Amino acid sequence: MQPYCVRVLVTFMMIYTFGLAAAQQKPAPSNPYQQTDQVMAAMPAASGNSVPDIAAYISGHFSKEPEQVRAAFFWVTQNIGYDVANMFAINFYENKDDKLKRVLASRNGICEHFALLFTAICKQLNIAAYTIEGYTKQNGFTDYIPHAWCAAKVDGSWYLFDPTWGSGYLSNKQFVKKRNNDYYQVKPEKLIRSHMPFDYLWQFLNYPVTTAQFYENKTSENQQSSYFSYQDSIRAYDQAGLQQQLQGAIYRIEKNGVRNAMIFDRLHHLKMQLENLRIKEQNEKQQAAVDDINRITDDYNDAIILINEYIDYRNHQFTPSKPDAAVKEMFDTAAGAFTGITERLSKVDDTFSNVASAKASLQKSIRSIQPQLKEQKDWLDEYLSKSKAKRKAMFYERKLSWFGIPLN
């Protein structure tokens, strides 16, 4: 998959020049977030070393979600620069926590770092947020490298944020730092004109825009298409395991249309991730089954020792003497161990050939023991039912070794 991108300034020089001159004649637009921005601009540098530190400063100064989200957006766009030199150097398998630590240490990153950082701060503030991956359209042309932006739920409503485009733009291979509130708290039906998620779940629209419609600039709501409850689907996504999340994403991406290499690469990555997860889960299941068999085998050997100790004690005519209850407990403990082992064996996953073979062998051994255990129990029950004067004779019937084989 290709790396994410920052917004590139691609207007014609003449248009850019005239536009700049016209803009200079207009008064600067008012900033509705000025008070929040000023508080965040005064934030000590020491408070920006980690996501928890940043969130703690924000929550210490703002109590309402709109202010907290704005504070997070301001801090990211104010303090993180775009890493032009490494804009193509992405490791998709790197741990997210490691990425966050590095971008906070270097104060540089590409769009996925901007998005991850904004999302992480929101989550630390207990604000629902997601990092979204997709591609963009600029000046009527669909870009050829992927991009990342964010969603956050503010006072019960979902909005979209692009902290990368909101922090500046590229011009002549240089990053120009200039906050752009056009990419702050944007309604989904507006941002879909320029930002297309790979997975239409993250459009936050009840009538999602297809890949073909995005290319054709047909992004207005089309109620003739199938209704999609994105809110219910997001709740289901949050409750699902990783495997179910991947399966859902793959289905939606394929359904929406695989039109460019970015979508194809993303789809391939998700399928590989799903397959690796399945292999990992299968290996973990097999290892868990092997561990179960090994533990049960150890307990089986311990049970053999217990019953042998009982038989040896019987062969010595229960000498030294113990109370009847202690003798009975000695046998019941050994016999009960085999009962517990049998129950545990029945629950072992035997879909793996090596586990099935070990399980069958152990079950066969336990079945062969059952007649001897019954014989021992019947003898002991009879022994305990007699008076002490009549018990002595029972020891001279025969001596036993394990499995009831007479001793010479």
Residue pairs with C-beta under 8 A, 6 or more apart in sequence:
1 92
1 146
1 262
1 265
1 266
1 268
1 269
2 88
2 144
2 145
2 146
2 261
2 262
2 265
3 87
3 88
3 89
3 90
3 110
3 145
3 146
4 90
4 110
4 111
4 112
4 133
4 145
4 146
4 147
4 148
5 87
5 110
5 111
5 136
5 143
5 145
5 146
5 147
6 82
6 84
6 87
6 110
6 111
6 164
6 165
6 168
6 169
6 170
6 175
7 136
7 138
7 164
7 165
7 169
7 170
8 138
8 169
8 170
9 16
9 169
9 170
9 171
9 176
10 138
10 139
11 19
11 139
31 37
31 181
33 70
33 74
33 181
36 62
36 67
36 70
36 71
36 74
37 70
37 74
39 61
39 62
39 71
40 58
40 71
40 74
40 75
40 78
41 74
41 78
43 57
43 75
44 57
46 53
47 53
47 54
47 56
47 57
48 54
48 57
48 75
48 79
48 104
49 104
50 104
51 100
51 104
51 117
51 120
51 121
51 124
52 124
54 72
54 75
54 121
54 124
55 72
55 121
55 124
55 125
58 68
58 71
58 72
58 75
58 121
58 125
59 68
59 125
61 71
62 68
62 71
65 127
65 154
65 155
66 154
66 155
68 122
68 125
68 127
69 122
69 127
69 152
69 154
69 161
69 185
70 184
70 185
72 118
72 121
72 122
72 125
73 118
73 161
73 163
73 166
73 184
73 185
74 179
75 121
76 114
76 117
76 118
76 121
76 163
76 167
77 114
77 163
77 166
77 167
77 168
77 179
78 167
78 179
79 107
80 103
80 107
80 108
80 109
80 113
80 114
80 117
80 163
80 167
81 107
81 108
81 109
81 167
81 175
81 177
82 108
82 109
82 110
82 164
82 167
82 168
82 170
82 175
83 106
83 108
83 109
83 110
83 113
84 170
84 173
84 174
84 175
86 108
86 110
87 110
90 110
90 112
92 269
96 116
96 120
99 109
99 112
99 113
99 116
100 113
100 116
100 117
100 120
102 109
103 109
103 113
103 116
103 117
104 117
109 117
110 164
111 147
111 148
111 149
111 164
112 131
112 133
112 148
114 148
114 163
114 164
114 167
115 131
115 132
115 148
115 149
115 150
115 163
115 164
116 131
116 148
117 163
118 129
118 150
118 152
118 161
118 163
119 129
119 130
119 131
119 150
119 152
122 128
122 129
122 150
122 152
123 129
127 152
127 153
127 154
128 152
128 153
129 150
129 151
129 152
129 153
130 150
130 151
130 152
130 202
131 148
131 149
131 150
132 148
132 149
132 150
132 151
132 160
132 195
132 197
132 202
133 146
133 147
133 148
133 197
133 198
133 266
134 146
134 147
134 148
134 149
134 195
134 196
134 197
134 198
134 202
135 142
135 143
135 145
135 146
135 147
135 196
135 198
135 260
135 262
135 263
136 142
136 143
136 147
136 194
136 195
136 196
137 143
137 193
137 194
137 195
137 196
137 214
138 194
140 217
142 214
142 215
142 260
144 260
144 261
144 262
145 262
146 198
146 262
146 266
147 164
147 195
148 164
149 160
149 161
149 162
149 163
149 164
149 165
149 183
149 191
149 195
150 160
150 161
150 162
150 163
151 158
151 159
151 160
151 161
151 202
151 204
152 158
152 159
152 161
153 159
154 185
158 188
158 204
159 185
159 186
159 187
159 188
160 185
160 186
160 187
160 188
160 191
160 195
160 204
161 183
161 184
161 185
161 186
162 183
162 186
162 191
162 195
163 183
165 180
165 183
166 179
166 180
166 181
166 182
166 183
166 184
167 177
167 178
167 179
167 180
168 175
168 176
168 177
168 178
168 179
168 180
169 175
169 176
169 178
169 180
170 176
183 191
188 203
188 204
188 205
189 205
189 221
192 203
192 205
192 209
192 214
192 219
193 217
193 219
196 209
196 211
196 214
197 203
198 249
198 253
198 262
198 263
198 266
198 267
199 249
199 252
199 253
200 208
200 209
200 210
200 228
200 252
200 253
200 255
200 256
201 230
201 233
201 234
201 237
201 248
201 249
201 252
203 209
203 230
204 230
205 221
205 228
205 230
206 221
206 227
206 228
206 229
206 230
207 221
207 222
207 223
207 225
207 226
207 227
207 228
208 225
208 228
208 230
208 256
209 218
209 219
210 256
210 257
211 256
211 257
211 258
211 259
211 260
211 263
212 257
212 259
213 219
213 222
215 259
233 248
236 248
237 245
237 248
240 248
242 277
243 274
243 277
243 278
243 281
246 270
246 273
246 274
246 277
247 274
249 270
250 267
250 270
250 271
250 274
253 263
253 266
253 267
253 270
254 267
257 263
258 264
258 267
285 349
285 352
286 352
286 355
288 349
289 348
289 349
289 350
289 351
289 352
289 355
290 352
290 354
290 355
292 344
292 348
292 349
293 348
293 355
293 358
293 359
293 362
296 341
296 344
296 345
296 348
296 362
297 358
297 362
299 337
299 340
299 341
299 344
300 338
300 341
300 362
300 365
300 366
302 337
303 334
303 337
303 338
303 341
304 402
306 333
306 334
306 337
307 331
307 334
307 335
307 338
307 373
307 376
307 402
308 402
309 330
309 334
310 330
310 331
310 334
310 376
311 376
311 400
311 401
311 402
313 327
313 330
314 376
314 395
314 400
315 399
315 400
315 401
315 407
317 392
317 395
318 327
322 330
324 384
327 380
327 384
328 380
328 384
331 376
331 377
331 380
335 373
335 376
335 377
338 366
338 369
338 370
338 373
341 362
341 366
342 363
342 366
345 359
345 362
345 363
345 366
348 355
348 359
349 355
350 356
350 359
350 360
368 403
369 403
372 402
372 403
372 404
375 404
376 404
379 394
382 394
383 391
383 394
386 394
398 406
399 406
399 407
400 406
400 407
401 407
